Amino acid sequence: MMCVYGVEGRHRGGEARKEQLGSEGYQEMGHRGGEARKEQIGQEGYQEMGKKGGLSSKDKSGGACAAEEGIEIDESNYKTKSR
């Protein structure tokens, strides 16, 4: 039998982790994740990713909004840098 989890199940997972770490620990975990991603894709890629994310809305993705507004997003910068 296959289990299907709804949105509520995913939300509770985040809330449970927040309860374990406390609010400050949970925020720090998110900050560290963002810093790790920034190191992986570099400053330029991270800025491009943020630009696209900032354009997203409840109804449309950031890519769709950028296309409508005529804003160019260079997704080639998203690739993880080789080590």
Secondary structure by P-SEA (a helix, b strand, c coil): cbbbbcaaaaaaaaaaaaaaccaaaaaaaaaaaaaaaaaaccaaaaaaaaaaaaaccccccaaaaaaaacccccccccccccc
